[in-house]
Amino acid sequence: MARYTGPRCRICRRERLELYLKGDRCYGDKCAVRRRNYPPGQHGQGRPKFSDYGQQLREKQKARRIYGVMEKQFRRYFTTAQRRKGLTGLVLLQMLERRLDNVVYRMGLASSRAQARQLVQHGHVDVNGQRLDAPSHLVKVGDEVRIRSASHGRAHFKGLARELADGGVTPPRWLSIDPTQLAGRVMAEPGREDIDVRLNEQLIVEYYSR
């Protein structure tokens, strides 16, 4: 499976936005965007002027990088969203939000989407009682997502139930969570107000509609 293996802080600097790709590091003083709020490279401190196409491209790249999706897979998501009823941009974001790795992250079971992706790939997550190792699996309304009982003794999960019970993470309204069982359920389709990523999905639609 193709995935990006380069420096993640460089991605945030390129987009000039905190994308929270490295978990706790992104919330502290070591955040690269806070320290150097300009794109990487020798011309990064200049004043770039984006055309309409440039703005659309940057928005598409930002969405891909937030959710950790490669170009061909992202294009397939967009093609599927075009075929469904509703606003294409919103349907696209809803599909990205319903990815299994993103749901694990949104439930507070991982500190970043990259970590959530690794937990899924290593077989620590069950969906409706069945172990799944595909981060791209799209959950549906009513699905139950939980950490497998056999994994509860691992270091990452030992203090997680206590942290969730203390209100360390507030899941979005479309998800419910049981901190003691490290489990949650998809209660509804995510609405645009529940998707807190800083994206202009209309620019993505315009990019692919050229």
Backbone as JSON, one array per atom type, in Angstrom:
{
  "sequence": "MARYTGPRCRICRRERLELYLKGDRCYGDKCAVRRRNYPPGQHGQGRPKFSDYGQQLREKQKARRIYGVMEKQFRRYFTTAQRRKGLTGLVLLQMLERRLDNVVYRMGLASSRAQARQLVQHGHVDVNGQRLDAPSHLVKVGDEVRIRSASHGRAHFKGLARELADGGVTPPRWLSIDPTQLAGRVMAEPGREDIDVRLNEQLIVEYYSR",
  "N": [[0.85, -1.2, 0.0], [0.67, 2.14, -0.95], [2.14, 4.95, 0.62], [2.87, 8.08, 2.24], [6.15, 8.75, 3.28], [7.85, 10.7, 4.05], [9.15, 13.7, 5.78], [6.82, 14.91, 8.09], [6.33, 17.4, 9.25], [7.2, 19.12, 7.33], [5.18, 19.02, 5.47], [3.08, 20.37, 6.77], [4.22, 22.91, 6.94], [4.39, 23.5, 4.24], [1.72, 23.85, 3.55], [1.19, 25.9, 5.21], [-0.24, 25.67, 7.56], [-1.49, 24.22, 10.54], [-1.73, 20.88, 10.52], [-1.87, 18.8, 12.23], [-0.45, 16.31, 12.17], [1.36, 14.89, 13.66], [0.49, 14.23, 16.17], [0.75, 14.77, 19.66], [2.96, 16.47, 19.54], [2.24, 18.49, 17.8], [0.75, 20.23, 19.28], [2.37, 21.6, 20.97], [5.26, 23.71, 21.73], [7.09, 22.88, 19.9], [6.0, 22.7, 17.44], [6.3, 22.91, 13.99], [5.11, 24.78, 12.28], [4.47, 26.9, 13.94], [6.98, 27.74, 14.68], [8.32, 28.29, 12.28], [6.68, 29.85, 10.16], [6.36, 29.62, 7.26], [6.65, 28.43, 3.87], [8.73, 25.5, 3.12], [12.12, 25.4, 1.79], [14.4, 27.33, -0.32], [13.15, 29.58, -1.33], [11.03, 29.97, 0.28], [10.35, 32.03, 2.04], [9.41, 34.06, 0.54], [6.78, 35.93, -1.11], [4.33, 34.25, -2.19], [2.18, 34.21, -5.07], [-0.89, 33.03, -5.81], [-2.63, 31.6, -8.51], [-6.05, 31.06, -9.64], [-6.18, 28.34, -10.23], [-3.95, 27.5, -8.77], [-4.81, 27.94, -6.12], [-6.93, 26.12, -5.97], [-5.54, 23.71, -6.33], [-3.87, 23.69, -4.06], [-5.79, 23.43, -2.05], [-6.86, 20.92, -2.6], [-4.57, 19.34, -2.23], [-4.13, 19.83, 0.46], [-6.36, 18.6, 1.67], [-5.88, 15.91, 0.97], [-3.54, 15.44, 2.41], [-4.26, 15.89, 5.06], [-5.98, 13.73, 5.59], [-4.38, 11.63, 4.9], [-4.3, 10.37, 2.34], [-3.5, 8.98, -0.81], [-2.97, 10.2, -4.22], [-4.36, 8.79, -6.38], [-6.26, 7.29, -4.97], [-7.67, 9.34, -3.7], [-8.8, 10.59, -5.91], [-10.54, 8.61, -6.72], [-12.34, 8.63, -4.59], [-13.47, 11.15, -5.05], [-14.71, 10.76, -7.56], [-16.63, 8.84, -6.86], [-18.14, 10.38, -5.06], [-19.22, 12.25, -6.8], [-21.15, 10.78, -8.1], [-23.11, 10.34, -6.29], [-26.07, 11.43, -4.52], [-26.62, 14.82, -3.49], [-24.48, 17.54, -2.3], [-21.42, 17.56, -3.92], [-18.91, 18.2, -2.79], [-19.42, 18.11, -0.01], [-20.28, 15.45, 0.29], [-17.9, 14.17, -0.39], [-16.2, 14.95, 1.75], [-17.6, 13.73, 3.83], [-17.25, 11.02, 3.22], [-14.47, 10.8, 3.57], [-14.32, 11.35, 6.29], [-15.58, 9.11, 7.3], [-13.79, 7.08, 7.01], [-12.1, 4.3, 8.43], [-9.68, 4.64, 9.86], [-9.79, 7.39, 10.4], [-12.09, 7.52, 12.01], [-11.28, 6.06, 14.28], [-9.33, 7.84, 15.18], [-10.93, 10.14, 15.64], [-12.48, 9.21, 17.74], [-10.74, 9.37, 19.79], [-8.92, 7.39, 20.29], [-6.43, 7.36, 19.3], [-3.59, 9.51, 18.85], [-3.13, 10.79, 16.5], [-3.99, 10.73, 12.99], [-2.23, 9.18, 11.57], [-1.18, 7.48, 13.53], [-3.55, 6.18, 14.22], [-4.04, 4.85, 11.81], [-1.96, 3.03, 11.86], [-2.65, 1.47, 14.09], [-4.96, 0.23, 13.15], [-3.95, -1.22, 10.95], [-2.32, -3.02, 12.28], [-4.08, -4.71, 13.42], [-5.61, -4.14, 15.75], [-8.2, -3.27, 15.96], [-11.69, -3.78, 15.97], [-14.62, -4.06, 13.97], [-17.95, -4.15, 14.36], [-17.55, -6.56, 15.72], [-15.76, -7.93, 14.14], [-12.44, -8.33, 13.15], [-10.66, -5.84, 11.45], [-8.25, -4.78, 9.09], [-7.94, -2.74, 7.33], [-7.39, 0.5, 6.78], [-8.85, 2.19, 5.12], [-11.46, 1.37, 5.12], [-14.89, 2.11, 4.97], [-16.99, 3.12, 7.43], [-20.39, 2.58, 8.5], [-23.59, 4.03, 9.41], [-24.59, 3.01, 12.59], [-22.63, 1.1, 12.9], [-20.34, -0.55, 15.11], [-17.34, 0.33, 16.6], [-14.44, -0.86, 18.06], [-11.66, -1.33, 20.31], [-9.83, -4.28, 20.27], [-10.28, -6.79, 22.75], [-8.06, -8.31, 23.44], [-6.02, -6.56, 23.06], [-6.06, -4.68, 25.04], [-4.24, -4.76, 27.13], [-1.9, -3.64, 26.26], [0.64, -1.08, 26.28], [-0.1, 1.4, 25.14], [-2.86, 1.45, 25.38], [-3.48, 1.16, 28.06], [-3.66, 3.42, 29.85], [-5.5, 4.82, 28.46], [-8.31, 4.5, 28.68], [-8.82, 5.7, 31.14], [-8.04, 8.32, 30.6], [-9.91, 9.03, 28.61], [-12.27, 8.8, 30.07], [-11.97, 10.9, 31.82], [-12.58, 13.01, 30.29], [-10.74, 13.81, 28.39], [-10.85, 13.76, 25.63], [-13.24, 14.91, 23.35], [-15.57, 13.46, 21.45], [-16.92, 13.97, 18.11], [-20.37, 14.89, 17.34], [-21.59, 12.92, 15.82], [-20.57, 10.55, 16.59], [-20.55, 8.15, 19.24], [-19.12, 7.22, 22.41], [-17.76, 4.71, 24.53], [-15.88, 4.89, 27.19], [-14.86, 3.01, 29.04], [-14.86, 0.58, 27.73], [-13.36, 1.09, 25.56], [-14.61, 1.64, 23.11], [-16.91, 2.56, 20.49], [-19.69, 4.01, 18.67], [-21.15, 4.57, 15.47], [-23.32, 7.07, 15.06], [-24.65, 8.7, 13.27], [-24.61, 10.23, 9.97], [-21.79, 12.29, 9.38], [-22.22, 15.79, 9.72], [-21.62, 18.93, 7.98], [-20.99, 20.84, 9.88], [-19.87, 19.29, 11.8], [-17.44, 18.55, 10.9], [-14.36, 19.5, 11.43], [-12.14, 20.27, 9.99], [-10.07, 22.63, 8.31], [-11.05, 23.41, 5.48], [-11.9, 24.3, 2.13], [-14.15, 22.89, 0.46], [-15.39, 23.38, -1.96], [-13.48, 24.42, -3.67], [-12.01, 22.17, -4.22], [-13.82, 20.67, -5.69], [-14.01, 22.36, -7.91], [-11.42, 22.12, -8.86], [-11.26, 19.45, -9.84], [-13.18, 19.64, -11.74], [-12.32, 21.0, -13.9]],
  "CA": [[0.0, 0.0, 0.0], [1.46, 3.36, -1.05], [1.92, 5.94, 1.66], [3.92, 9.09, 2.34], [7.1, 8.4, 4.34], [8.77, 11.82, 4.27], [8.93, 14.5, 7.0], [5.44, 15.41, 8.17], [6.3, 18.83, 9.56], [7.41, 19.82, 6.07], [3.86, 19.12, 4.85], [2.34, 21.46, 7.43], [4.83, 24.18, 6.53], [4.03, 23.76, 2.84], [0.35, 24.35, 3.53], [1.14, 27.03, 6.15], [-1.39, 25.37, 8.42], [-1.28, 23.09, 11.45], [-2.55, 19.75, 10.08], [-1.88, 17.85, 13.36], [-0.04, 15.02, 11.63], [2.29, 14.22, 14.55], [-0.08, 14.03, 17.5], [0.98, 15.73, 20.74], [3.98, 17.44, 19.15], [1.61, 19.59, 17.09], [0.09, 21.14, 20.23], [3.38, 22.23, 21.81], [6.14, 24.74, 21.17], [7.94, 22.3, 18.86], [5.27, 22.7, 16.17], [7.11, 23.56, 12.96], [4.4, 25.93, 11.72], [4.58, 28.0, 14.89], [8.37, 28.19, 14.72], [8.69, 28.81, 10.96], [5.4, 29.91, 9.46], [6.54, 29.88, 5.84], [6.92, 27.16, 3.18], [10.12, 25.08, 3.12], [12.86, 25.71, 0.57], [15.14, 28.6, -0.3], [12.25, 30.68, -1.69], [9.84, 29.85, 1.11], [10.01, 33.26, 2.76], [8.88, 35.04, -0.39], [5.33, 36.16, -1.07], [3.78, 33.56, -3.37], [0.9, 34.64, -5.59], [-1.55, 31.87, -6.37], [-3.73, 31.76, -9.46], [-7.23, 30.3, -9.24], [-5.78, 26.94, -10.28], [-3.05, 27.25, -7.64], [-5.61, 27.85, -4.89], [-7.66, 24.85, -6.02], [-4.56, 22.65, -6.13], [-3.43, 23.69, -2.67], [-6.88, 22.93, -1.22], [-6.92, 19.48, -2.83], [-3.4, 18.75, -1.57], [-4.34, 19.93, 1.91], [-7.31, 17.55, 2.05], [-5.18, 14.62, 0.87], [-2.54, 15.31, 3.46], [-4.94, 15.78, 6.35], [-6.55, 12.39, 5.76], [-3.38, 10.62, 4.57], [-4.76, 9.62, 1.17], [-2.71, 9.21, -2.0], [-3.71, 10.89, -5.28], [-5.3, 7.93, -7.11], [-7.36, 6.95, -4.08], [-8.46, 10.55, -3.51], [-9.57, 10.81, -7.14], [-11.65, 7.64, -6.7], [-13.33, 9.17, -3.65], [-14.19, 12.25, -5.69], [-15.57, 10.19, -8.6], [-17.77, 8.23, -6.17], [-18.95, 11.46, -4.5], [-19.95, 12.87, -7.91], [-22.26, 9.91, -8.52], [-24.1, 10.25, -5.22], [-26.94, 12.6, -4.36], [-26.14, 15.81, -2.55], [-23.36, 18.38, -2.71], [-20.27, 16.7, -4.14], [-17.86, 18.51, -1.82], [-19.81, 17.61, 1.31], [-20.26, 13.98, 0.23], [-16.49, 13.79, -0.37], [-15.71, 15.08, 3.12], [-18.25, 12.71, 4.66], [-16.57, 9.75, 2.95], [-13.16, 10.84, 4.21], [-14.53, 11.27, 7.74], [-16.03, 7.77, 7.67], [-12.7, 6.11, 6.94], [-11.91, 3.66, 9.73], [-8.59, 5.26, 10.62], [-10.24, 8.68, 10.9], [-13.05, 7.28, 13.1], [-10.46, 5.71, 15.45], [-8.73, 9.1, 15.63], [-11.97, 11.01, 16.17], [-12.93, 8.67, 19.02], [-9.72, 9.63, 20.8], [-8.14, 6.18, 20.54], [-5.09, 7.61, 18.77], [-3.27, 10.93, 18.93], [-3.07, 11.32, 15.14], [-4.54, 9.8, 12.01], [-1.17, 8.23, 11.22], [-1.16, 6.46, 14.58], [-4.78, 5.4, 14.07], [-3.84, 3.97, 10.66], [-1.08, 1.94, 12.28], [-3.42, 0.6, 14.99], [-5.85, -0.58, 12.31], [-3.15, -2.15, 10.16], [-1.75, -4.04, 13.16], [-5.15, -5.61, 13.85], [-6.1, -3.85, 17.1], [-9.54, -2.67, 15.88], [-12.81, -4.58, 15.49], [-15.83, -3.37, 13.51], [-19.07, -5.1, 14.51], [-17.04, -7.84, 16.2], [-14.85, -8.53, 13.17], [-11.19, -7.59, 13.04], [-10.38, -5.28, 10.13], [-6.92, -4.17, 9.03], [-7.96, -1.82, 6.19], [-7.7, 1.86, 7.25], [-9.76, 2.88, 4.2], [-12.82, 0.84, 5.25], [-15.87, 3.16, 5.29], [-17.98, 2.66, 8.39], [-21.77, 3.01, 8.22], [-24.39, 4.36, 10.59], [-24.92, 1.83, 13.36], [-21.45, 0.25, 13.11], [-19.63, -0.42, 16.37], [-15.89, 0.27, 16.46], [-13.85, -1.05, 19.38], [-10.34, -1.92, 20.42], [-9.96, -5.7, 20.61], [-10.01, -7.07, 24.17], [-6.7, -8.84, 23.57], [-5.05, -5.46, 22.95], [-6.21, -3.73, 26.14], [-3.09, -4.79, 28.04], [-0.75, -2.95, 25.69], [0.97, 0.18, 26.96], [-0.83, 2.53, 24.59], [-4.27, 1.44, 25.76], [-3.68, 1.02, 29.5], [-4.15, 4.66, 30.46], [-6.4, 5.51, 27.54], [-9.67, 4.49, 29.21], [-8.88, 6.71, 32.2], [-7.96, 9.64, 29.95], [-11.19, 9.29, 27.95], [-13.29, 8.98, 31.1], [-11.76, 12.22, 32.42], [-12.97, 14.04, 29.33], [-9.59, 14.28, 27.64], [-11.22, 13.9, 24.21], [-14.67, 15.02, 23.1], [-15.83, 13.02, 20.07], [-17.97, 14.74, 17.41], [-21.74, 14.47, 17.66], [-22.02, 11.75, 15.05], [-19.97, 9.37, 17.21], [-20.66, 7.98, 20.69], [-17.96, 6.46, 22.87], [-17.79, 4.08, 25.84], [-14.47, 4.91, 27.58], [-14.43, 1.82, 29.78], [-14.7, -0.53, 26.8], [-12.6, 1.58, 24.4], [-15.49, 1.33, 21.99], [-17.79, 3.63, 20.09], [-20.67, 3.65, 17.64], [-21.47, 5.62, 14.5], [-24.72, 7.39, 15.33], [-25.26, 9.41, 12.14], [-23.66, 10.75, 8.99], [-21.23, 13.57, 9.85], [-22.64, 17.0, 9.04], [-20.5, 19.84, 7.71], [-20.62, 21.51, 11.12], [-19.12, 18.34, 12.63], [-16.14, 18.32, 10.27], [-13.66, 20.71, 11.86], [-10.94, 20.56, 9.21], [-10.14, 23.93, 7.64], [-11.02, 23.14, 4.04], [-12.94, 24.82, 1.25], [-14.38, 21.75, -0.43], [-15.83, 23.83, -3.29], [-12.29, 24.57, -4.5], [-11.63, 20.82, -4.66], [-14.76, 20.35, -6.77], [-13.62, 23.14, -9.07], [-10.15, 21.58, -9.38], [-11.52, 18.25, -10.62], [-14.17, 19.93, -12.77], [-11.71, 21.83, -14.96]],
  "C": [[0.88, 1.25, 0.0], [1.12, 4.31, 0.09], [3.1, 6.91, 1.69], [4.83, 8.75, 3.51], [8.08, 9.52, 4.63], [8.45, 12.58, 5.56], [7.55, 15.14, 7.02], [5.38, 16.9, 8.48], [6.5, 19.67, 8.3], [6.07, 20.01, 5.33], [3.08, 20.29, 5.45], [2.91, 22.82, 7.02], [4.46, 24.52, 5.09], [2.64, 24.33, 2.73], [0.15, 25.56, 4.43], [-0.04, 26.9, 7.1], [-1.06, 24.18, 9.3], [-2.26, 21.97, 11.07], [-2.6, 18.65, 11.13], [-1.57, 16.43, 12.88], [0.86, 14.24, 12.59], [1.79, 14.17, 15.99], [0.26, 15.14, 18.47], [2.0, 16.8, 20.37], [3.36, 18.68, 18.51], [0.97, 20.61, 18.03], [1.08, 21.89, 21.1], [4.21, 23.26, 21.07], [7.02, 24.21, 20.05], [7.25, 22.26, 17.5], [6.03, 23.51, 15.13], [6.44, 24.79, 12.38], [4.51, 27.13, 12.64], [6.0, 28.58, 14.91], [8.79, 28.84, 13.41], [7.45, 28.8, 10.07], [5.59, 30.39, 8.02], [6.92, 28.56, 5.17], [8.39, 26.79, 3.22], [10.79, 25.44, 1.8], [13.46, 27.09, 0.6], [14.27, 29.8, -0.66], [11.0, 30.72, -0.8], [9.4, 31.13, 1.78], [9.55, 34.37, 1.82], [7.38, 35.19, -0.23], [4.7, 35.51, -2.3], [2.42, 34.12, -3.76], [0.26, 33.47, -6.31], [-2.62, 32.29, -7.37], [-4.93, 30.99, -8.93], [-6.9, 28.81, -9.21], [-4.88, 26.6, -9.09], [-3.8, 27.11, -6.33], [-6.38, 26.54, -4.85], [-6.73, 23.68, -5.76], [-4.15, 22.55, -4.67], [-4.53, 23.12, -1.76], [-7.02, 21.42, -1.37], [-5.77, 18.77, -2.12], [-3.55, 18.76, -0.06], [-5.27, 18.83, 2.4], [-6.65, 16.17, 2.01], [-4.26, 14.4, 2.04], [-3.16, 15.21, 4.84], [-5.39, 14.35, 6.6], [-5.57, 11.27, 5.37], [-3.75, 9.75, 3.39], [-3.89, 9.98, -0.03], [-3.6, 9.7, -3.14], [-4.74, 10.0, -5.97], [-6.5, 7.57, -6.25], [-8.26, 8.15, -3.85], [-9.34, 10.82, -4.73], [-10.75, 9.83, -7.19], [-12.74, 8.09, -5.73], [-14.16, 10.26, -4.32], [-15.15, 11.73, -6.76], [-16.81, 9.56, -7.98], [-18.7, 9.3, -5.63], [-19.78, 12.14, -5.59], [-21.21, 12.08, -8.27], [-23.37, 9.84, -7.48], [-24.91, 11.54, -5.13], [-26.33, 13.55, -3.33], [-24.99, 16.63, -3.12], [-22.09, 17.54, -2.79], [-19.18, 16.94, -3.1], [-18.18, 17.97, -0.44], [-19.78, 16.09, 1.34], [-18.81, 13.48, 0.29], [-15.93, 13.85, 1.06], [-16.33, 14.03, 4.04], [-17.61, 11.33, 4.45], [-15.21, 9.7, 3.64], [-13.29, 10.71, 5.73], [-14.91, 9.86, 8.18], [-14.98, 6.69, 7.44], [-12.42, 5.56, 8.34], [-10.78, 4.31, 10.52], [-8.99, 6.62, 11.17], [-11.21, 8.52, 12.07], [-12.29, 6.91, 14.39], [-9.82, 6.95, 16.04], [-9.77, 10.0, 16.28], [-12.51, 10.52, 17.52], [-11.93, 8.91, 20.13], [-8.87, 8.43, 21.13], [-6.73, 6.27, 19.98], [-4.85, 9.11, 18.77], [-3.15, 11.58, 17.56], [-3.67, 10.29, 14.19], [-3.49, 8.77, 11.58], [-1.08, 7.12, 12.25], [-2.4, 5.57, 14.49], [-4.66, 4.42, 12.92], [-2.98, 2.78, 11.04], [-1.82, 0.97, 13.2], [-4.34, -0.32, 14.18], [-5.06, -1.63, 11.56], [-2.58, -3.29, 11.0], [-2.83, -4.92, 13.8], [-5.69, -5.37, 15.24], [-7.57, -3.4, 17.11], [-10.54, -3.67, 15.3], [-13.93, -3.66, 15.02], [-16.95, -4.4, 13.52], [-18.57, -6.51, 14.86], [-16.08, -8.53, 15.27], [-13.59, -7.69, 13.04], [-10.97, -7.13, 11.61], [-9.0, -4.63, 10.17], [-6.8, -3.22, 7.84], [-8.34, -0.42, 6.68], [-8.74, 2.57, 6.38], [-11.19, 2.37, 4.28], [-13.77, 1.96, 5.67], [-16.94, 2.59, 6.22], [-19.34, 3.23, 8.02], [-22.47, 3.35, 9.53], [-24.81, 3.07, 11.29], [-23.74, 0.92, 13.62], [-20.83, 0.52, 14.48], [-18.13, -0.61, 16.11], [-15.3, 0.15, 17.85], [-12.44, -1.6, 19.26], [-10.5, -3.36, 20.91], [-9.56, -5.92, 22.07], [-8.58, -7.54, 24.38], [-5.64, -7.74, 23.54], [-5.09, -4.51, 24.14], [-5.02, -3.68, 27.07], [-1.86, -4.09, 27.5], [-0.59, -1.55, 26.28], [0.14, 1.35, 26.45], [-2.24, 2.62, 25.12], [-4.51, 1.44, 27.27], [-4.24, 2.27, 30.15], [-5.17, 5.39, 29.62], [-7.82, 5.58, 28.07], [-9.83, 5.56, 30.29], [-8.88, 8.11, 31.6], [-9.29, 10.0, 29.28], [-12.29, 9.55, 28.97], [-13.18, 10.36, 31.76], [-12.09, 13.36, 31.47], [-11.82, 14.59, 28.53], [-9.88, 14.51, 26.17], [-12.74, 13.96, 24.1], [-14.95, 14.62, 21.66], [-16.89, 13.9, 19.42], [-19.35, 14.12, 17.65], [-22.17, 13.21, 16.95], [-21.41, 10.45, 15.56], [-20.3, 9.35, 18.7], [-19.51, 7.1, 21.13], [-18.21, 5.93, 24.27], [-16.35, 3.97, 26.31], [-14.0, 3.63, 28.25], [-14.16, 0.64, 28.86], [-13.81, -0.17, 25.61], [-13.35, 1.26, 23.11], [-16.37, 2.54, 21.68], [-18.73, 3.16, 19.0], [-20.92, 4.85, 16.74], [-22.97, 5.88, 14.6], [-25.42, 8.03, 14.14], [-24.18, 9.74, 11.12], [-23.09, 12.06, 9.53], [-21.77, 14.74, 9.04], [-21.46, 17.92, 8.82], [-20.06, 20.54, 8.98], [-19.83, 20.6, 12.05], [-17.72, 18.08, 12.09], [-15.29, 19.56, 10.48], [-12.36, 20.97, 11.1], [-11.13, 21.85, 8.44], [-9.95, 23.72, 6.14], [-12.15, 23.88, 3.34], [-13.19, 23.76, 0.19], [-14.83, 22.17, -1.83], [-14.63, 24.01, -4.22], [-11.81, 23.22, -5.01], [-12.54, 20.39, -5.81], [-14.37, 21.1, -8.05], [-12.34, 22.61, -9.7], [-10.42, 20.37, -10.29], [-12.53, 18.48, -11.74], [-13.61, 20.78, -13.91], [-11.92, 21.23, -16.35]]
}
